[in-house]
Amino acid sequence: MDIEPQGIVPPDIDAGVGSDPVIRDIEKMLADGELEDAIVAIDAAAKAGRGIASDLTFLKGDALLGMGMAREAEQQFRLVLRSDPDCPSSRCWLAMSLFLQWRFEEAEEAVREARALPDGLADADVVAGCLLERRGHLEEAGGLFERAATAVPDKYVIPTRVTRAEFDQQVQRAVRALPRQFRKSLDRVAVIVDALPSLDLVEADRLGEVSPDMLGLFDGVPLSEADEFEGAMSPNRIYLFQRNLERMSATRAELEEQVRITLYHELGHYLGFEEEDMDGLGLA
């Protein structure tokens, strides 16, 4: 299984972080997507006693969350909160790390605490909205998404909502626009639209591979591995998650583009392509 891209925008660096040159260097690594290098630098700085300890801990959590390691990130945010229980960024991203682990009741409590802070982040509204969606409180969730988009318009958008029939039409248009050599591949893999990801998609021991905010998922055995696979094979499936895709899209045109990108990306995983191959093959 492969999950790409992520649905919730990754955390920004805490506005209070960065006054120290060591911290600024690590911030730059994170901004440039050099997450593993940033963790190495954080650990080295902590060992040498350089940099502000709480900032290093927060930044390590930020990097781990960006790498999809929500459980490890949770530990870092909790460490910060032991010494600074009112840190708005750590409160917010603790809630997100719990949400991404499917620990929804704990995430609800954490996000309530994050939103209760006088300087709470707008990002906490997004996490709260995602949790409300899970409970079926769609109108209330929509209000929180709109509030976050109003507060931070360069980071969040007001979701574009369409009917299931309209969404299915967008999927069909994306299929018709596939490069000819790949269109027939979809005859051998089902495309399934769900509102949101479900834990029923995976076995418990593969929980870390599936995120509740993912946009799409290939579930099955890639063609490149089929000959080596032992045992009975379940049908190959590509899942598209409508509400997560809508949440990333400010307009219908953007939604259609997100559907296309996600469908093609998951098809690429079914065909066994590496990430770097997909651009050149017209699957990105």
C-alpha positions as a printed NumPy array, in Angstrom:
array([[  0.   ,   0.   ,   0.   ],
       [  1.109,   3.542,  -0.648],
       [ -0.354,   6.772,   0.499],
       [  0.429,   9.979,  -1.352],
       [  0.006,  12.888,  -1.106],
       [ -0.983,  13.853,   2.429],
       [ -4.243,  15.62 ,   3.008],
       [ -3.702,  17.956,   5.942],
       [ -1.142,  20.69 ,   5.402],
       [  1.959,  19.917,   7.507],
       [  2.644,  22.152,  10.492],
       [  4.41 ,  25.459,  10.131],
       [  7.301,  26.185,  12.409],
       [  6.309,  27.884,  15.661],
       [  6.595,  31.638,  15.21 ],
       [  8.568,  31.773,  18.458],
       [ 11.219,  29.43 ,  17.146],
       [ 14.221,  30.697,  15.234],
       [ 15.968,  33.342,  17.304],
       [ 18.985,  31.072,  17.711],
       [ 21.295,  30.512,  14.689],
       [ 21.326,  26.741,  15.285],
       [ 17.533,  26.75 ,  15.228],
       [ 17.449,  28.906,  12.093],
       [ 19.695,  26.444,  10.245],
       [ 17.437,  23.552,  11.198],
       [ 14.342,  25.56 ,  10.216],
       [ 15.855,  26.045,   6.772],
       [ 16.428,  22.309,   6.409],
       [ 12.788,  21.697,   7.278],
       [ 11.605,  24.385,   4.867],
       [ 13.699,  22.762,   2.128],
       [ 12.205,  19.335,   2.859],
       [ 15.471,  17.93 ,   4.237],
       [ 13.691,  16.202,   7.1  ],
       [ 16.131,  13.399,   7.808],
       [ 19.087,  15.806,   7.721],
       [ 17.198,  18.082,  10.092],
       [ 16.745,  15.269,  12.607],
       [ 20.453,  14.445,  12.445],
       [ 21.256,  18.121,  13.038],
       [ 18.753,  18.338,  15.916],
       [ 20.225,  15.296,  17.653],
       [ 23.768,  16.596,  17.167],
       [ 22.861,  20.027,  18.539],
       [ 21.103,  18.515,  21.564],
       [ 24.076,  16.258,  22.305],
       [ 26.496,  19.196,  22.074],
       [ 24.297,  21.447,  24.208],
       [ 23.721,  23.925,  21.372],
       [ 20.41 ,  25.571,  20.59 ],
       [ 17.34 ,  25.98 ,  22.781],
       [ 16.344,  22.548,  24.051],
       [ 12.562,  23.042,  23.85 ],
       [ 12.827,  24.452,  20.321],
       [ 14.934,  21.484,  19.221],
       [ 12.381,  19.104,  20.687],
       [  9.518,  20.851,  18.913],
       [ 11.379,  20.896,  15.598],
       [ 12.124,  17.195,  15.879],
       [  8.413,  16.56 ,  16.336],
       [  7.722,  18.758,  13.316],
       [ 10.198,  16.768,  11.203],
       [  8.862,  13.41 ,  12.387],
       [  5.295,  14.468,  11.635],
       [  6.368,  15.51 ,   8.145],
       [  7.891,  12.053,   7.665],
       [  4.634,  10.368,   8.607],
       [  5.954,   9.191,  11.996],
       [  3.035,  10.435,  14.063],
       [  3.671,   8.286,  17.145],
       [  7.274,   9.468,  17.428],
       [  6.185,  13.059,  16.811],
       [  3.626,  12.779,  19.6  ],
       [  6.395,  11.963,  22.074],
       [  8.323,  15.11 ,  21.134],
       [  5.305,  17.409,  21.489],
       [  4.485,  15.899,  24.873],
       [  8.051,  16.596,  26.008],
       [  7.657,  20.271,  25.07 ],
       [  4.323,  20.495,  26.88 ],
       [  5.814,  19.193,  30.117],
       [  7.825,  22.403,  30.441],
       [  5.49 ,  24.701,  28.47 ],
       [  1.896,  23.449,  28.775],
       [  0.526,  26.525,  26.979],
       [  2.651,  26.161,  23.834],
       [ -0.006,  26.619,  21.104],
       [  1.968,  24.889,  18.361],
       [  2.771,  21.823,  20.446],
       [ -0.852,  21.586,  21.629],
       [ -2.105,  21.79 ,  18.058],
       [  0.343,  19.304,  16.558],
       [ -0.108,  16.894,  19.442],
       [ -3.776,  16.788,  18.449],
       [ -2.815,  16.209,  14.834],
       [ -0.367,  13.442,  15.706],
       [ -3.122,  11.666,  17.654],
       [ -5.591,  12.152,  14.799],
       [ -3.134,  10.639,  12.334],
       [ -2.838,   7.587,  14.592],
       [ -6.635,   7.08 ,  14.486],
       [ -6.808,   7.905,  18.21 ],
       [ -9.795,  10.147,  17.687],
       [-11.113,  10.469,  21.254],
       [ -7.679,  11.495,  22.52 ],
       [ -7.308,  13.876,  19.584],
       [-10.66 ,  15.493,  20.419],
       [ -9.507,  16.208,  23.962],
       [ -6.137,  17.508,  22.738],
       [ -7.699,  19.794,  20.148],
       [-10.151,  21.197,  22.695],
       [ -7.176,  22.198,  24.833],
       [ -5.393,  23.656,  21.811],
       [ -8.392,  25.747,  20.765],
       [ -8.969,  26.962,  24.337],
       [ -5.616,  28.754,  24.408],
       [ -5.909,  32.526,  23.859],
       [ -3.277,  32.339,  21.102],
       [ -4.402,  29.011,  19.666],
       [ -3.569,  28.289,  16.048],
       [ -6.1  ,  28.305,  13.229],
       [ -4.665,  24.905,  12.315],
       [ -6.413,  23.491,  15.386],
       [ -9.743,  24.37 ,  13.744],
       [ -8.78 ,  22.163,  10.797],
       [ -7.943,  19.22 ,  13.042],
       [-11.197,  19.775,  14.933],
       [-13.086,  19.93 ,  11.636],
       [-11.609,  16.642,  10.477],
       [-12.672,  15.016,  13.734],
       [-16.2  ,  16.401,  13.378],
       [-16.395,  14.978,   9.845],
       [-15.64 ,  11.576,  11.297],
       [-18.671,  11.932,  13.566],
       [-20.868,  13.039,  10.67 ],
       [-21.185,  16.667,  11.843],
       [-20.521,  17.999,   8.368],
       [-22.029,  21.473,   8.686],
       [-20.109,  22.24 ,  11.887],
       [-16.925,  20.875,  10.34 ],
       [-17.445,  23.076,   7.28 ],
       [-17.706,  26.141,   9.494],
       [-14.344,  25.371,  11.087],
       [-12.676,  24.804,   7.718],
       [-14.039,  28.147,   6.521],
       [-12.833,  29.85 ,   9.693],
       [ -9.298,  28.469,   9.22 ],
       [ -9.265,  29.483,   5.549],
       [-10.332,  33.009,   6.484],
       [ -7.631,  33.255,   9.145],
       [ -4.817,  31.733,   7.063],
       [ -5.837,  32.06 ,   3.393],
       [ -2.356,  31.255,   2.09 ],
       [ -2.442,  27.862,   3.81 ],
       [ -6.058,  26.671,   3.837],
       [ -9.016,  26.964,   1.471],
       [-12.761,  26.75 ,   1.879],
       [-13.494,  23.215,   0.658],
       [-15.306,  22.737,  -2.625],
       [-18.172,  20.324,  -2.068],
       [-19.851,  18.414,  -4.901],
       [-22.391,  15.621,  -5.057],
       [-21.25 ,  12.036,  -5.354],
       [-22.555,  11.953,  -8.933],
       [-20.51 ,  15.053,  -9.842],
       [-17.443,  13.559,  -8.197],
       [-17.87 ,  10.307, -10.125],
       [-18.026,  12.335, -13.349],
       [-14.729,  13.992, -12.447],
       [-13.17 ,  10.56 , -11.902],
       [-14.465,   9.389, -15.286],
       [-13.003,  12.445, -16.998],
       [ -9.656,  11.764, -15.331],
       [ -9.744,   8.187, -16.617],
       [-10.52 ,   9.329, -20.162],
       [ -7.606,  11.779, -20.021],
       [ -5.095,   9.073, -19.089],
       [ -2.25 ,   8.466, -21.523],
       [ -3.449,   5.724, -23.878],
       [ -0.828,   3.195, -22.786],
       [ -2.129,   3.295, -19.208],
       [ -5.881,   3.481, -19.768],
       [ -6.285,  -0.265, -20.195],
       [ -4.544,  -0.871, -16.877],
       [ -7.639,   0.383, -15.063],
       [ -9.553,  -2.586, -16.473],
       [ -7.58 ,  -4.721, -14.016],
       [ -7.913,  -2.538, -10.922],
       [-11.142,  -1.25 ,  -9.403],
       [-11.498,   2.458,  -8.598],
       [-13.555,   2.961,  -5.444],
       [-14.776,   6.305,  -4.105],
       [-15.305,   6.604,  -0.353],
       [-16.11 ,   9.716,   1.636],
       [-13.22 ,   9.171,   4.063],
       [-10.608,   6.483,   4.766],
       [-11.67 ,   3.657,   7.032],
       [ -9.667,   1.412,   9.309],
       [-11.411,  -1.492,   7.602],
       [ -9.016,  -0.968,   4.7  ],
       [ -6.036,  -2.49 ,   6.474],
       [ -5.024,  -5.077,   8.974],
       [ -4.094,  -3.838,  12.435],
       [ -0.413,  -4.591,  11.918],
       [ -0.313,  -2.208,   8.934],
       [ -2.005,   0.682,  10.693],
       [  0.945,   3.02 ,  10.213],
       [  0.618,   2.75 ,   6.432],
       [ -2.828,   4.312,   6.321],
       [ -3.671,   7.842,   7.382],
       [ -7.164,   9.28 ,   7.981],
       [ -6.239,  12.388,   5.953],
       [ -4.946,  10.618,   2.85 ],
       [ -6.367,  11.531,  -0.535],
       [ -5.941,   8.199,  -2.26 ],
       [ -4.701,   4.682,  -1.68 ],
       [ -3.554,   1.765,  -3.791],
       [ -4.483,  -1.45 ,  -1.983],
       [ -3.019,  -4.576,  -3.516],
       [  0.082,  -6.069,  -5.106],
       [  1.926,  -3.982,  -7.731],
       [  2.273,  -5.598, -11.139],
       [  6.042,  -5.622, -10.729],
       [  5.707,  -7.874,  -7.665],
       [  2.82 , -10.09 ,  -8.741],
       [  5.018, -12.928, -10.037],
       [  6.889, -13.097,  -6.727],
       [  3.813, -12.903,  -4.508],
       [  2.996, -16.085,  -2.604],
       [ -0.517, -16.983,  -1.513],
       [ -3.959, -15.859,  -2.574],
       [ -4.131, -12.311,  -3.918],
       [ -7.001,  -9.99 ,  -3.028],
       [ -8.396,  -7.848,  -5.843],
       [ -6.349,  -4.739,  -6.559],
       [ -8.131,  -1.498,  -5.726],
       [ -7.535,   2.226,  -5.971],
       [ -9.423,   4.292,  -3.426],
       [-10.219,   7.988,  -3.768],
       [-11.468,   9.821,  -0.671],
       [-13.918,  12.492,  -1.704],
       [-14.129,  14.706,   1.374],
       [-10.347,  14.84 ,   1.839],
       [ -9.885,  15.755,  -1.816],
       [-12.588,  18.41 ,  -1.572],
       [-10.894,  19.895,   1.489],
       [ -7.754,  20.547,  -0.567],
       [ -9.618,  22.303,  -3.387],
       [-10.806,  25.924,  -3.541],
       [-12.646,  25.506,  -6.854],
       [-14.208,  22.756,  -8.952],
       [-11.315,  23.035, -11.37 ],
       [ -8.838,  22.49 ,  -8.541],
       [-10.86 ,  19.524,  -7.297],
       [-10.832,  17.952, -10.733],
       [ -7.065,  18.427, -10.906],
       [ -6.611,  16.895,  -7.443],
       [ -8.708,  13.91 ,  -8.506],
       [ -6.588,  13.471, -11.627],
       [ -3.281,  13.768,  -9.771],
       [ -4.334,  11.348,  -7.044],
       [ -5.833,   8.773,  -9.413],
       [ -2.766,   8.794, -11.649],
       [ -0.425,   8.597,  -8.682],
       [ -2.144,   5.542,  -7.238],
       [ -2.282,   3.937, -10.679],
       [  1.466,   4.468, -10.865],
       [  1.869,   2.528,  -7.626],
       [ -0.237,  -0.294,  -9.06 ],
       [  1.975,  -0.38 , -12.139],
       [  5.043,  -0.535,  -9.89 ],
       [  6.595,   2.809, -10.799],
       [  8.841,   4.707,  -8.419],
       [  7.966,   8.259,  -7.435],
       [ 10.631,   9.77 ,  -9.681],
       [  9.322,   7.839, -12.704],
       [  5.795,   9.224, -12.653],
       [  6.472,  12.73 , -13.995],
       [  8.115,  11.479, -17.159],
       [  5.37 ,   8.923, -17.764],
       [  2.53 ,  11.421, -17.492],
       [  1.295,   9.978, -14.178],
       [  1.915,  12.955, -11.928]])
